[in-house]
Amino acid sequence: MKRRKFLQKASISTLGLVTTGNLVACVNPTSQKEEVLTTDTEASVKPLVIATWNTPLAVSTAAEVLEAGGSALDAVEAGCKIEEANEKGQSVGIGGLPDRDGNVTLDACIMNSEGDYGAVLCVKNIKHVISVARKVMENTPHVMLVGEGAEQFALSQGFQKENLLTEASKKAWEKWRQTAKYKPIINIENHDTIGMLAIDKKGNISGACTTSGLAYKMAGRVGDSPIIGGGLFVDNEVGGAAATGLGEEVLKTVGSFLIVELMRQGKSPQEACEEAIARIVNKPNSDFKNFQVGYIAVNKKGETGAYAIHEWFSYNRYKNNENKNIKSDFILNRKA
């Protein structure tokens, strides 16, 4: 079927807003924390992969696809599937922490270098929602499917139905129910959403984002992760950006789209990420000390950037044949 083209130059005011991810997940104790990125001025040697949080296996999987001559689109899908299959992560794919009713619901989106976009929201029983999002992009006239309709579509495309609530996540939910307090937790060495950007050997950029959303959210809640311009945006002429953290705040400034537009105006990825975080922090009555948002970005030259509100946000980057976890700079560090 003919794919729908998303108008890349739509104004921010016309972008649909919905709401993102929780701040709970796994950490690799071997991650390297000694490097704090302020700016990356050297254009990298293609290919390149950058992803939120400490996700070395996901990034190395994507890098292998690129090194073998695969497309950036294939790379980000393959990389995100690694985290979706990681039961210990408790925030992406199987094993994700459920909503307050005990149901695991997943959100994902993917965007290619041609500006095509596909997303699924609030999906139950399907582990690899990033692949379902790609099927929406390539096999339907739509860009977004939700809930039961998305699940039915996935089953029609050959995806298998499975229980996503692991015993560990069920026990965590049962413990939460004893108090039922509902407040986002600022990440400490943890990750929620995985957002990934890649540049292939042809110089094309694609991106993907997948999550189980905010832990113990209200049933039906959707964050920024599957929303174009919020959790992810790619313009192959300019670059791409992805978000992690409290999606409600990302969506209020259409963060990923903002970063790409700032890069279009001449800012480096690092400068653009810093401006996007500042937009959140400097809003009137912002409660930024009680939530986290982090961004990653890459431009057409292969320069990268990352920035967050609080400490502890990190990202993995494959560049010049090295896959490294890097601690991001953060705005409260400069306000101290």
Phi, psi and chi 1 to 4 in degrees:
 res  aa     phi    psi   chi1   chi2   chi3   chi4
   1 MET       -  152.0  -57.5 -179.1   72.9      -
   2 LYS   -68.2  131.8 -176.0  175.8 -179.7 -178.7
   3 ARG   -83.6  144.5  -64.4  172.6  -69.4  176.7
   4 ARG   -81.0  132.6  175.6  172.4  -64.2  175.6
   5 LYS   -91.5  130.7  -61.2  -71.7 -176.1  179.7
   6 PHE   -86.8  132.4 -177.2   86.7      -      -
   7 LEU   -76.0  106.7  -61.6  178.6      -      -
   8 GLN   -67.0  -23.9  -65.3  176.1  -42.3      -
   9 LYS  -101.2   22.6  -63.7 -175.3  178.3  178.9
  10 ALA   -63.9  147.7      -      -      -      -
  11 SER   -73.9  157.5   68.1      -      -      -
  12 ILE   -58.5  -35.5  -67.9  178.2      -      -
  13 SER   -67.5  -18.4   62.8      -      -      -
  14 THR   -95.6   -3.3   60.7      -      -      -
  15 LEU   -78.4  134.7  -68.8  176.3      -      -
  16 GLY   -70.3  136.0      -      -      -      -
  17 LEU  -107.6  135.6  -60.7 -176.0      -      -
  18 VAL  -128.6 -149.8 -167.8      -      -      -
  19 THR  -136.1      -   44.3      -      -      -
  20 THR       - -132.4 -166.6      -      -      -
  21 GLY   -96.9  163.0      -      -      -      -
  22 ASN   -82.7  175.4   76.6   -9.3      -      -
  23 LEU  -119.3   50.4  -64.4  164.6      -      -
  24 VAL  -133.8  136.4 -175.1      -      -      -
  25 ALA   178.6 -157.5      -      -      -      -
  26 CYS  -102.8  164.6   64.0      -      -      -
  27 VAL  -138.6  140.5   58.7      -      -      -
  28 ASN   -92.7  114.7 -175.7  -26.7      -      -
  29 PRO   -65.5  -10.6   24.2  -33.8      -      -
  30 THR   -91.9    4.7   62.2      -      -      -
  31 SER   -63.5  149.0   75.0      -      -      -
  32 GLN   -93.4  129.7  -56.9  175.2   36.9      -
  33 LYS  -116.8    3.6  -58.7  -64.9 -178.9 -175.7
  34 GLU   -77.6  -19.0   75.5  -78.5   -1.1      -
  35 GLU  -101.3  125.3 -179.9  179.4  -14.6      -
  36 VAL  -111.7  120.2  177.0      -      -      -
  37 LEU   -80.9  127.8 -178.9   70.1      -      -
  38 THR  -107.7  -45.5   55.4      -      -      -
  39 THR  -158.2  150.9 -173.3      -      -      -
  40 ASP  -120.9   99.5 -178.3    1.0      -      -
  41 THR   -92.9  -15.3   56.4      -      -      -
  42 GLU   -88.8  128.1  -69.9 -173.8   16.5      -
  43 ALA   -66.1  131.9      -      -      -      -
  44 SER   -82.2  162.6   70.5      -      -      -
  45 VAL   -83.0  125.3  176.0      -      -      -
  46 LYS   -66.4  150.4  -61.8 -175.5  -71.6  -72.0
  47 PRO   -84.9  168.6   31.0  -35.3      -      -
  48 LEU  -143.0  142.5 -177.7  146.4      -      -
  49 VAL  -134.7  137.9 -177.7      -      -      -
  50 ILE  -137.1  137.6 -175.2  170.5      -      -
  51 ALA  -145.0  148.6      -      -      -      -
  52 THR   -66.0  145.5   55.6      -      -      -
  53 TRP    70.2 -172.2  -57.7  104.3      -      -
  54 ASN   -89.7   83.6 -171.0   24.2      -      -
  55 THR  -125.6   59.4   50.6      -      -      -
  56 PRO   -63.3  -38.9   23.1  -34.4      -      -
  57 LEU   -69.3  -39.9 -176.4   56.0      -      -
  58 ALA   -62.1  -43.0      -      -      -      -
  59 VAL   -69.8  -41.2  168.7      -      -      -
  60 SER   -66.4  -34.0   64.2      -      -      -
  61 THR   -64.4  -44.9  -61.5      -      -      -
  62 ALA   -63.0  -41.0      -      -      -      -
  63 ALA   -63.6  -37.9      -      -      -      -
  64 GLU   -61.4  -39.5  -72.3  173.4    3.7      -
  65 VAL   -61.5  -44.8  172.8      -      -      -
  66 LEU   -67.2  -43.5  -61.7  178.5      -      -
  67 GLU   -64.0  -27.3  -67.2  -68.7    0.7      -
  68 ALA   -83.1    2.1      -      -      -      -
  69 GLY    95.8    7.6      -      -      -      -
  70 GLY   -73.8  167.2      -      -      -      -
  71 SER   -80.7  159.3   68.9      -      -      -
  72 ALA   -61.1  -34.3      -      -      -      -
  73 LEU   -64.0  -47.7 -176.6   65.1      -      -
  74 ASP   -61.0  -36.8  -72.1  -19.4      -      -
  75 ALA   -66.2  -48.1      -      -      -      -
  76 VAL   -69.0  -33.2  -66.0      -      -      -
  77 GLU   -64.5  -47.5  179.5 -173.1   10.5      -
  78 ALA   -63.0  -40.1      -      -      -      -
  79 GLY   -65.8  -44.9      -      -      -      -
  80 CYS   -65.7  -32.0  -75.5      -      -      -
  81 LYS   -63.1  -28.3  -73.8  175.8   69.5  174.5
  82 ILE   -61.2  -47.0  -65.8  -63.7      -      -
  83 GLU   -71.0  -33.7  -74.6  -58.6  -49.3      -
  84 GLU   -63.4  -28.1  -70.4  177.1  -23.5      -
  85 ALA   -91.4   -2.2      -      -      -      -
  86 ASN   -86.2   99.7  176.4   16.5      -      -
  87 GLU   -65.4  -25.5  -65.8 -173.8   14.0      -
  88 LYS   -78.9  -13.8  -64.7 -179.4 -180.0  179.5
  89 GLY   -67.5  -34.9      -      -      -      -
  90 GLN    57.5   23.3  -68.9 -166.2  -60.1      -
  91 SER  -150.7   -4.7   60.5      -      -      -
  92 VAL  -139.7  125.3  177.8      -      -      -
  93 GLY    68.6 -146.1      -      -      -      -
  94 ILE   -63.4  139.1 -170.2  169.3      -      -
  95 GLY    87.9   -1.1      -      -      -      -
  96 GLY   -61.6  147.8      -      -      -      -
  97 LEU   -69.2  138.0  -69.1  170.1      -      -
  98 PRO   -81.0  177.6   32.6  -37.4      -      -
  99 ASP   -77.8 -178.3   62.2   22.2      -      -
 100 ARG   -67.0  -14.1   58.7 -176.9   57.0 -175.6
 101 ASP   -93.8   -0.1  -62.7  -33.2      -      -
 102 GLY    90.7   12.9      -      -      -      -
 103 ASN  -103.2  129.7  -62.1  -51.5      -      -
 104 VAL   -84.2  120.8  178.4      -      -      -
 105 THR  -125.2  136.0   59.5      -      -      -
 106 LEU  -115.5  149.0  -53.1 -179.9      -      -
 107 ASP  -128.8  146.1  -50.6  -43.0      -      -
 108 ALA  -160.6  154.0      -      -      -      -
 109 CYS  -147.4  160.7   75.7      -      -      -
 110 ILE  -145.0  147.2 -163.2  164.3      -      -
 111 MET  -142.5  131.4 -164.7  168.1 -176.4      -
 112 ASN   -99.0 -179.2   66.9   15.1      -      -
 113 SER   -73.8  -12.4   59.7      -      -      -
 114 GLU   -91.7   -0.6  -61.9  176.0   -1.3      -
 115 GLY    90.3    6.1      -      -      -      -
 116 ASP   -76.9  150.9  -63.4  -45.9      -      -
 117 TYR  -144.7  141.3  158.1   76.7      -      -
 118 GLY  -141.9  144.6      -      -      -      -
 119 ALA  -149.5  152.1      -      -      -      -
 120 VAL  -131.2  143.3  -70.2      -      -      -
 121 LEU  -130.2  140.5  -67.8   70.4      -      -
 122 CYS    54.9   50.9 -152.3      -      -      -
 123 VAL   -97.6  131.0  179.4      -      -      -
 124 LYS  -102.8  153.5  -60.5  177.7 -176.9  178.2
 125 ASN    70.9    5.0  -54.3  -47.6      -      -
 126 ILE  -123.1  121.9  -55.1  -65.6      -      -
 127 LYS   -75.5  -50.5  177.3  168.7   61.2 -178.1
 128 HIS   -94.5   72.4  -71.2  -54.7      -      -
 129 VAL   -70.8  -21.7  -75.2      -      -      -
 130 ILE   -63.6  -35.7 -164.8   64.3      -      -
 131 SER   -73.5  -33.1  -63.6      -      -      -
 132 VAL   -66.1  -40.3 -178.0      -      -      -
 133 ALA   -59.5  -39.7      -      -      -      -
 134 ARG   -65.6  -38.2 -177.8  171.6  178.6  176.1
 135 LYS   -64.0  -38.4  -67.3  -70.4 -173.0 -177.8
 136 VAL   -59.5  -43.8  171.1      -      -      -
 137 MET   -64.1  -40.9  179.4  178.0   73.7      -
 138 GLU   -96.0  -25.8  -64.0  179.3  -21.5      -
 139 ASN  -116.3    4.8  -65.0  -10.7      -      -
 140 THR  -132.6  165.6   80.8      -      -      -
 141 PRO   -85.3    5.5   31.4  -36.0      -      -
 142 HIS  -107.2  172.6  -50.8  -56.3      -      -
 143 VAL  -116.6  -11.0  -63.0      -      -      -
 144 MET  -150.0  131.8 -171.8 -179.5  -62.6      -
 145 LEU  -126.2  147.0  -66.9  178.1      -      -
 146 VAL  -128.3  143.8 -179.4      -      -      -
 147 GLY    55.5 -130.4      -      -      -      -
 148 GLU   -61.0  -36.4  -68.4 -176.7    4.9      -
 149 GLY   -63.2  -39.7      -      -      -      -
 150 ALA   -67.0  -39.3      -      -      -      -
 151 GLU   -66.0  -43.3 -178.7  179.7  -22.2      -
 152 GLN   -61.9  -41.0  -68.2  171.6    5.1      -
 153 PHE   -62.4  -44.2  170.9   71.9      -      -
 154 ALA   -59.2  -44.3      -      -      -      -
 155 LEU   -64.0  -36.2  -65.2  174.8      -      -
 156 SER   -68.6  -21.4   74.8      -      -      -
 157 GLN   -94.1    5.1  -63.7  -65.7  -59.9      -
 158 GLY    97.9    3.7      -      -      -      -
 159 PHE   -73.5  149.0  -68.7   85.1      -      -
 160 GLN   -97.0  139.6  -61.6  -60.2  -50.9      -
 161 LYS   -81.4  132.8 -170.2  172.9 -176.9  177.1
 162 GLU  -151.2  157.1   57.6 -175.8  -58.8      -
 163 ASN   -76.5  120.7 -179.9   18.3      -      -
 164 LEU   -91.5  -11.5  -57.7  177.4      -      -
 165 LEU   -86.8  104.5 -175.5   63.9      -      -
 166 THR   -78.7  166.7   60.3      -      -      -
 167 GLU   -62.4  -38.5 -168.8   61.2   30.0      -
 168 ALA   -64.8  -43.2      -      -      -      -
 169 SER   -71.0  -33.1  -68.5      -      -      -
 170 LYS   -64.7  -42.6 -178.3  179.6  179.5 -179.0
 171 LYS   -64.6  -39.5  -72.0 -179.5  178.7  179.3
 172 ALA   -63.7  -40.1      -      -      -      -
 173 TRP   -65.5  -42.9  169.4   65.2      -      -
 174 GLU   -63.3  -37.1  -70.4  172.7  -17.2      -
 175 LYS   -66.9  -41.0 -177.4  178.1  179.8  179.8
 176 TRP   -61.6  -37.9  171.8   81.7      -      -
 177 ARG   -62.3  -21.1  -70.2 -179.0   67.5 -166.3
 178 GLN   -65.0  -31.7  -65.6  174.0   12.9      -
 179 THR  -116.3  -30.1   59.1      -      -      -
 180 ALA    54.3   36.6      -      -      -      -
 181 LYS   -76.5  138.3  -68.5 -178.2  179.0  179.3
 182 TYR  -122.2   96.7 -174.3   65.1      -      -
 183 LYS  -151.1  130.0 -175.9  178.2 -179.7 -179.7
 184 PRO   -58.6  139.5  -22.4   33.1      -      -
 185 ILE  -100.9  125.3  -59.0  171.3      -      -
 186 ILE   -66.1  127.9  -64.5  174.6      -      -
 187 ASN   -61.7  141.1   63.2  -71.7      -      -
 188 ILE  -131.8  102.4  -59.6  178.0      -      -
 189 GLU    59.2   29.0  -54.4  -70.9   -8.3      -
 190 ASN  -125.8  168.2  -68.2  -32.1      -      -
 191 HIS  -136.0  157.8   75.8   78.6      -      -
 192 ASP  -117.7  -92.7   53.3  -16.6      -      -
 193 THR   -63.3  147.2  -53.8      -      -      -
 194 ILE  -108.5  121.2  179.3  171.0      -      -
 195 GLY  -111.4  134.8      -      -      -      -
 196 MET  -135.7  137.9 -179.5  176.7  -72.4      -
 197 LEU  -126.1  144.6  -54.9  164.0      -      -
 198 ALA  -144.3  148.0      -      -      -      -
 199 ILE  -119.4  126.4  -55.3  177.9      -      -
 200 ASP   -92.6 -177.5   58.3   31.8      -      -
 201 LYS   -65.8  -20.0  -69.7 -176.3  176.2 -179.5
 202 LYS   -86.7   -4.5  -65.6 -179.3  178.9  179.8
 203 GLY    87.1    9.5      -      -      -      -
 204 ASN   -86.5  146.2  -70.0  -38.8      -      -
 205 ILE  -113.5  136.7  -53.2  170.3      -      -
 206 SER  -138.4  164.7  -68.6      -      -      -
 207 GLY  -147.1  160.8      -      -      -      -
 208 ALA  -151.1  156.1      -      -      -      -
 209 CYS  -150.2  133.4 -163.6      -      -      -
 210 THR  -146.6  145.1 -178.2      -      -      -
 211 THR  -162.0  162.5 -172.5      -      -      -
 212 SER  -101.4    2.4   59.1      -      -      -
 213 GLY    80.0 -175.4      -      -      -      -
 214 LEU   -64.0  129.5 -168.4   64.2      -      -
 215 ALA   -60.6  134.1      -      -      -      -
 216 TYR    61.5   31.4  -41.7  128.8      -      -
 217 LYS   -65.7  166.1   60.4 -161.6  174.2 -173.7
 218 MET   -66.3  145.1  -66.4  176.5   64.6      -
 219 ALA   -58.5  130.9      -      -      -      -
 220 GLY    93.6   -8.5      -      -      -      -
 221 ARG   -65.3  136.1 -178.7  -94.1 -173.3 -173.2
 222 VAL  -128.5  138.2  173.1      -      -      -
 223 GLY  -100.2 -159.7      -      -      -      -
 224 ASP   -78.1  -20.8   70.0  -63.5      -      -
 225 SER   -53.7  -42.0  -63.0      -      -      -
 226 PRO   -92.9    7.3   35.5  -35.5      -      -
 227 ILE  -101.2  120.1  -53.5  -58.0      -      -
 228 ILE   -60.6  133.2 -167.8  169.4      -      -
 229 GLY    89.9  -21.0      -      -      -      -
 230 GLY   -94.9  -79.4      -      -      -      -
 231 GLY   -77.1  -19.6      -      -      -      -
 232 LEU  -157.0  141.6  176.1   72.5      -      -
 233 PHE  -155.8  139.0 -166.2   73.4      -      -
 234 VAL  -134.2  131.2  172.3      -      -      -
 235 ASP  -127.8  113.2 -175.6  -37.7      -      -
 236 ASN   -64.0  -18.9 -160.3   44.9      -      -
 237 GLU   -81.3  -18.1  -65.0 -179.8   -5.0      -
 238 VAL  -121.2  -59.6  180.0      -      -      -
 239 GLY   161.7 -161.9      -      -      -      -
 240 GLY  -146.6  162.6      -      -      -      -
 241 ALA  -147.7  154.0      -      -      -      -
 242 ALA  -143.6  153.5      -      -      -      -
 243 ALA  -121.1  159.6      -      -      -      -
 244 THR  -147.5  158.1 -174.6      -      -      -
 245 GLY   111.9 -151.8      -      -      -      -
 246 LEU   -76.9  104.9 -173.5   58.7      -      -
 247 GLY   -64.6  -30.5      -      -      -      -
 248 GLU   -55.7  -37.6  -78.2   77.5   -1.0      -
 249 GLU   -78.3  -34.0  -62.3  -58.5  -35.8      -
 250 VAL   -62.6  -43.0  173.2      -      -      -
 251 LEU   -68.2  -30.1  -75.4  166.0      -      -
 252 LYS   -65.1  -21.6  -70.3  173.9 -174.2  177.1
 253 THR  -118.1    7.6   53.5      -      -      -
 254 VAL    45.8   58.6 -160.3      -      -      -
 255 GLY   -57.8  -47.4      -      -      -      -
 256 SER   -68.2  -39.7  -67.5      -      -      -
 257 PHE   -63.0  -41.7  179.3   80.3      -      -
 258 LEU   -58.0  -45.6  171.1   62.6      -      -
 259 ILE   -61.4  -44.4  -70.5  170.0      -      -
 260 VAL   -64.7  -40.4  173.4      -      -      -
 261 GLU   -66.5  -36.7  -72.7  -55.0  -63.9      -
 262 LEU   -65.0  -37.0  -71.2  169.2      -      -
 263 MET   -67.8  -36.0  -69.2 -167.7  -66.8      -
 264 ARG   -60.6  -32.8 -171.7 -167.8  -54.1  -82.3
 265 GLN   -81.5   -2.4  -65.3  167.9   18.6      -
 266 GLY   114.7   -4.6      -      -      -      -
 267 LYS   -73.8  149.8  -71.5 -173.6  180.0  -67.2
 268 SER   -72.7  162.8   70.5      -      -      -
 269 PRO   -55.1  -39.6  -28.5   37.0      -      -
 270 GLN   -65.4  -46.7 -175.1   62.9   31.6      -
 271 GLU   -61.9  -38.6  -69.6  169.0  -22.8      -
 272 ALA   -67.1  -41.9      -      -      -      -
 273 CYS   -62.4  -42.0  -72.8      -      -      -
 274 GLU   -64.4  -40.5  -68.3  178.9   12.9      -
 275 GLU   -65.2  -39.3  173.1   64.6   20.4      -
 276 ALA   -65.7  -39.4      -      -      -      -
 277 ILE   -67.6  -40.6  -70.7  -66.3      -      -
 278 ALA   -61.1  -35.5      -      -      -      -
 279 ARG   -60.4  -37.3  -65.3  -77.5 -177.3   96.3
 280 ILE   -72.2  -49.0  -64.8  171.9      -      -
 281 VAL   -65.4  -36.5  169.4      -      -      -
 282 ASN   -88.6    4.1  -66.2  -29.4      -      -
 283 LYS   -66.4  145.6  -75.0  175.2   57.7 -179.0
 284 PRO   -57.2  133.8  -23.2   33.2      -      -
 285 ASN    63.0   25.4  -56.7  -44.4      -      -
 286 SER   -67.5  133.3  175.4      -      -      -
 287 ASP   -98.2   38.0 -168.6   30.1      -      -
 288 PHE   -60.1  -21.8   64.3   88.9      -      -
 289 LYS   -70.0  -12.0  -69.3 -174.2  177.0 -179.8
 290 ASN  -112.4   11.1  -67.6  -46.9      -      -
 291 PHE  -149.6  163.0   62.6   80.9      -      -
 292 GLN  -116.9  142.1  172.4   73.0  -57.5      -
 293 VAL  -139.0  137.8  170.8      -      -      -
 294 GLY  -134.7  147.9      -      -      -      -
 295 TYR  -127.2  150.0  -70.8  113.4      -      -
 296 ILE  -125.2  154.4   58.2  169.8      -      -
 297 ALA  -154.0  156.2      -      -      -      -
 298 VAL  -143.8  142.9   61.9      -      -      -
 299 ASN  -107.9  179.1   66.2   12.6      -      -
 300 LYS   -64.2  -24.7 -167.6   68.9  171.9  176.6
 301 LYS   -80.1   -9.8  -65.6 -172.7 -119.4 -178.1
 302 GLY    91.4    9.0      -      -      -      -
 303 GLU   -76.4  144.6  -63.2  170.6  -22.1      -
 304 THR  -123.4  162.3   59.6      -      -      -
 305 GLY  -153.1  158.6      -      -      -      -
 306 ALA  -157.9  147.3      -      -      -      -
 307 TYR  -162.7  152.2 -155.6   56.6      -      -
 308 ALA  -143.5  172.9      -      -      -      -
 309 ILE   -79.7  -51.7  -63.2  174.6      -      -
 310 HIS  -107.4  167.6  -66.4  -92.9      -      -
 311 GLU   -64.9  170.1 -165.1  176.6   -1.3      -
 312 TRP    87.1   -8.6  -50.5  -61.6      -      -
 313 PHE   -76.8  133.1  173.8   50.2      -      -
 314 SER  -137.9  169.8   68.5      -      -      -
 315 TYR  -147.5  156.1   61.3   98.5      -      -
 316 ASN  -102.7  140.4 -101.0   81.3      -      -
 317 ARG  -135.5  127.9 -176.2 -177.8   65.4 -168.0
 318 TYR  -101.1  116.3  175.7   82.6      -      -
 319 LYS  -152.8  136.1  177.1  180.0  177.3 -179.6
 320 ASN    52.1   42.7  -62.1  -34.5      -      -
 321 ASN    65.8   20.3  -60.7  -51.0      -      -
 322 GLU  -124.6  128.6 -179.5 -177.5   32.0      -
 323 ASN  -106.0  111.5 -177.4    2.7      -      -
 324 LYS  -133.4  140.1 -171.8  174.7 -175.7  179.3
 325 ASN   -90.3  130.5 -175.8 -102.8      -      -
 326 ILE  -125.6  132.8  -56.2  169.1      -      -
 327 LYS   -77.3  129.6 -177.1  177.7  178.7 -179.5
 328 SER   -80.6  148.0  170.4      -      -      -
 329 ASP   -70.5  162.8 -163.4    1.7      -      -
 330 PHE  -147.0  151.1   57.0  103.7      -      -
 331 ILE   -68.6  -32.5 -162.8  167.1      -      -
 332 LEU   -68.6  -21.3  -68.3 -176.0      -      -
 333 ASN   -64.6  -36.2 -173.1   37.4      -      -
 334 ARG   -85.9  -21.5  -58.5 -175.9 -176.4 -176.4
 335 LYS   -84.6  -16.0  -74.3 -178.4  172.1  -72.9
 336 ALA   -65.4      -      -      -      -      -
